[in-house]
Each structure stands twice: as structure tokens, then as C-alpha cells.
Amino acid sequence: MADFIVKKAVSDWAHKRKPKLSVSGETYKELNKHVEAILKAAAERTEANKRKTIMAHDL
């Protein structure tokens, strides 16, 4: 599985919250799975519409 997220960006976002939050290692894995599923669905929609470019509306 590819890494689709930047852990530092997620961690920084969580630390800026009030109250300050931490992010577990499992969270990154699960977030990656969700992003991969979204991208797979978008790719399928793109191919079904006989295009080669994933567009925002495919998400």
C-alpha cells in the first residue's frame, strides 16, 4: 500500500486543535486506507466515463 498522507501534516493539524490532540499510528494506517478507497472509486468512475484523467467530481 502506498502512503497517501503526510503524517507530519496530520500531526500538525491535530496539534493546532483546541484542545491539542495527538494522533496514533493506527490512525495514519486507517486514514491511508480511506484515501486509497476514495482514489480507487474515482479511478473506476474515470475509466467508466472513458477518460484518463481523474477529476474532482470523480471523488
KETOR-106187 format. One line per field, with one value per atom (N, C-alpha, C): x, y, z; atom name; residue number from 1; residue in three letters. Coordinates in pm, 1 decimal, m for minus. Example, Ala and Ser with C-alpha at 12.3 -4.5 7.8 and 13.67 -1.06 7.14 Angstrom:
px (1319.0|1230.0|1320.0|1285.0|1367.0|1290.0) $
py (m569.0|m450.0|m330.0|m225.0|m106.0|3.0) $
pz (780.0|780.0|780.0|708.0|714.0|787.0) $
at (N|CA|C|N|CA|C) $
i (1|1|1|2|2|2) $
aa (ala|ala|ala|ser|ser|ser) $
***
This chain:
px (84.9|0.0|89.3|53.1|126.9|84.9|172.9|138.1|82.2|m43.6|m109.4|m112.8|m83.9|m91.9|46.3|59.1|182.4|156.5|223.1|199.4|222.6|325.3|357.4|243.2|182.9|72.1|m48.4|m77.7|m189.4|m160.8|m39.4|1.3|m3.9|47.0|43.2|m100.2|m187.8|m329.2|m389.0|m361.4|m415.9|m361.4|m235.1|m173.7|m227.2|m281.7|m336.8|m479.8|m539.7|m677.3|m681.5|m796.9|m817.7|m922.6|m893.0|m762.6|m666.7|m539.3|m433.7|m450.4|m446.9|m467.3|m341.5|m333.4|m227.4|m290.7|m208.0|m256.5|m182.6|m257.5|m194.7|m145.7|m53.5|m2.0|m109.7|m203.8|m314.6|m400.5|m411.3|m492.2|m437.0|m305.0|m243.5|m272.3|m263.2|m290.8|m435.0|m527.6|m669.1|m700.7|m642.6|m662.9|m610.9|m496.4|m441.4|m537.2|m598.1|m694.1|m813.2|m862.7|m977.5|m942.0|m825.7|m783.0|m766.4|m707.4|m690.4|m826.1|m923.2|m1056.8|m1121.5|m1106.7|m1161.8|m1096.7|m964.5|m894.2|m930.6|m946.3|m986.2|m1123.8|m1216.7|m1351.7|m1347.4|m1266.6|m1253.2|m1192.7|m1094.6|m1033.1|m1134.9|m1215.9|m1318.7|m1419.8|m1459.5|m1554.6|m1492.0|m1365.0|m1293.3|m1289.8|m1252.0|m1245.0|m1382.4|m1484.8|m1620.5|m1668.9|m1617.2|m1653.3|m1554.9|m1473.0|m1377.2|m1284.2|m1237.3|m1139.9|m1013.0|m905.5|m778.2|m735.5|m815.2|m782.9|m886.1|m840.7|m930.1|m958.1|m1085.7|m1126.3|m1193.2|m1204.7|m1260.6|m1398.0|m1480.2|m1615.0|m1614.0|m1502.5|m1491.4|m1477.8|m1432.4|m1414.7|m1549.3) $
py (m117.3|0.0|123.4|219.8|345.9|436.1|524.8|626.3|747.4|777.2|888.6|1014.1|999.2|1113.7|1149.9|1272.6|1320.6|1323.4|1233.1|1219.6|1351.1|1423.0|1549.4|1649.7|1653.9|1746.4|1711.5|1583.3|1539.5|1571.1|1541.0|1567.2|1716.6|1798.9|1944.2|1994.1|1942.4|1981.8|1947.4|1827.5|1782.8|1866.9|1905.0|1983.8|2126.9|2175.9|2312.0|2317.9|2201.9|2197.0|2242.4|2284.1|2316.7|2220.4|2128.9|2108.0|2040.3|2053.9|1994.3|1842.0|1783.2|1639.0|1569.0|1441.3|1355.8|1258.8|1199.3|1105.6|973.8|863.9|732.4|679.1|587.2|524.7|452.5|392.4|322.6|418.6|542.1|642.2|668.8|678.4|703.1|588.3|465.2|348.6|350.3|379.5|380.3|495.5|611.2|725.3|692.9|627.5|585.4|491.8|397.9|305.1|380.0|479.1|557.4|635.8|698.1|774.0|680.7|563.8|467.5|424.7|399.9|359.7|471.1|594.5|708.4|717.5|701.1|709.7|594.0|474.5|359.9|383.1|431.9|459.8|568.6|669.5|776.9|724.1|635.1|576.8|493.3|417.5|336.3|424.2|533.1|625.4|688.5|725.4|784.8|688.9|565.2|464.8|434.7|431.5|405.3|515.7|636.9|750.2|769.2|665.7|662.9|783.9|819.5|926.7|869.6|946.3|906.3|1001.2|1100.6|1199.7|1195.9|1173.7|1178.9|1326.0|1359.9|1497.7|1506.4|1626.2|1648.7|1582.9|1589.7|1532.7|1379.2|1316.6|1171.8|1128.8|1221.0|1189.6|1182.0) $
pz (0.0|0.0|0.0|m80.0|m86.6|28.8|65.2|165.2|92.0|117.4|50.8|136.6|263.3|352.9|405.6|447.2|509.1|659.5|730.7|874.5|948.4|911.1|977.2|960.6|844.0|819.0|906.1|918.1|1001.7|1148.3|1190.3|1328.1|1359.6|1269.3|1289.9|1301.6|1217.4|1221.7|1357.5|1406.4|1534.9|1650.4|1641.8|1748.8|1754.7|1643.4|1639.9|1693.1|1714.9|1765.2|1909.8|1952.9|2093.6|2145.0|2233.9|2296.4|2199.5|2228.3|2146.8|2147.1|2028.5|2014.8|1964.8|1991.3|1937.3|1838.2|1753.7|1652.4|1669.7|1682.3|1699.2|1564.7|1569.3|1448.4|1369.6|1438.8|1372.8|1292.7|1339.8|1270.7|1131.6|1120.1|989.3|893.6|942.6|858.5|809.4|900.8|864.4|769.0|792.8|704.1|563.9|556.5|428.0|355.0|427.7|367.1|308.2|381.9|334.8|208.1|207.5|89.7|m29.7|m7.4|m116.2|m173.0|m86.5|m132.2|m214.8|m171.8|m246.5|m383.9|m388.4|m516.1|m609.6|m554.8|m637.6|m699.3|m618.5|m668.6|m776.4|m755.5|m853.9|m983.7|m973.3|m1092.2|m1170.0|m1099.6|m1165.6|m1238.1|m1174.2|m1237.3|m1361.7|m1349.9|m1462.5|m1580.2|m1554.4|m1660.2|m1719.7|m1635.0|m1683.0|m1776.7|m1756.0|m1841.2|m1956.9|m1979.4|m2090.6|m2090.1|m1970.1|m1956.0|m1895.6|m1904.9|m1846.1|m1735.0|m1707.9|m1606.6|m1495.0|m1373.1|m1257.3|m1228.2|m1218.4|m1192.5|m1056.0|m1007.8|m874.1|m858.4|m960.9|m948.0|m944.4|m975.2|m962.5|m816.6|m733.1|m592.3|m522.5) $
at (N|CA|C|N|CA|C|N|CA|C|N|CA|C|N|CA|C|N|CA|C|N|CA|C|N|CA|C|N|CA|C|N|CA|C|N|CA|C|N|CA|C|N|CA|C|N|CA|C|N|CA|C|N|CA|C|N|CA|C|N|CA|C|N|CA|C|N|CA|C|N|CA|C|N|CA|C|N|CA|C|N|CA|C|N|CA|C|N|CA|C|N|CA|C|N|CA|C|N|CA|C|N|CA|C|N|CA|C|N|CA|C|N|CA|C|N|CA|C|N|CA|C|N|CA|C|N|CA|C|N|CA|C|N|CA|C|N|CA|C|N|CA|C|N|CA|C|N|CA|C|N|CA|C|N|CA|C|N|CA|C|N|CA|C|N|CA|C|N|CA|C|N|CA|C|N|CA|C|N|CA|C|N|CA|C|N|CA|C|N|CA|C|N|CA|C|N|CA|C|N|CA|C|N|CA|C) $
i (1|1|1|2|2|2|3|3|3|4|4|4|5|5|5|6|6|6|7|7|7|8|8|8|9|9|9|10|10|10|11|11|11|12|12|12|13|13|13|14|14|14|15|15|15|16|16|16|17|17|17|18|18|18|19|19|19|20|20|20|21|21|21|22|22|22|23|23|23|24|24|24|25|25|25|26|26|26|27|27|27|28|28|28|29|29|29|30|30|30|31|31|31|32|32|32|33|33|33|34|34|34|35|35|35|36|36|36|37|37|37|38|38|38|39|39|39|40|40|40|41|41|41|42|42|42|43|43|43|44|44|44|45|45|45|46|46|46|47|47|47|48|48|48|49|49|49|50|50|50|51|51|51|52|52|52|53|53|53|54|54|54|55|55|55|56|56|56|57|57|57|58|58|58|59|59|59) $
aa (met|met|met|ala|ala|ala|asp|asp|asp|phe|phe|phe|ile|ile|ile|val|val|val|lys|lys|lys|lys|lys|lys|ala|ala|ala|val|val|val|ser|ser|ser|asp|asp|asp|trp|trp|trp|ala|ala|ala|his|his|his|lys|lys|lys|arg|arg|arg|lys|lys|lys|pro|pro|pro|lys|lys|lys|leu|leu|leu|ser|ser|ser|val|val|val|ser|ser|ser|gly|gly|gly|glu|glu|glu|thr|thr|thr|tyr|tyr|tyr|lys|lys|lys|glu|glu|glu|leu|leu|leu|asn|asn|asn|lys|lys|lys|his|his|his|val|val|val|glu|glu|glu|ala|ala|ala|ile|ile|ile|leu|leu|leu|lys|lys|lys|ala|ala|ala|ala|ala|ala|ala|ala|ala|glu|glu|glu|arg|arg|arg|thr|thr|thr|glu|glu|glu|ala|ala|ala|asn|asn|asn|lys|lys|lys|arg|arg|arg|lys|lys|lys|thr|thr|thr|ile|ile|ile|met|met|met|ala|ala|ala|his|his|his|asp|asp|asp|leu|leu|leu) $
***
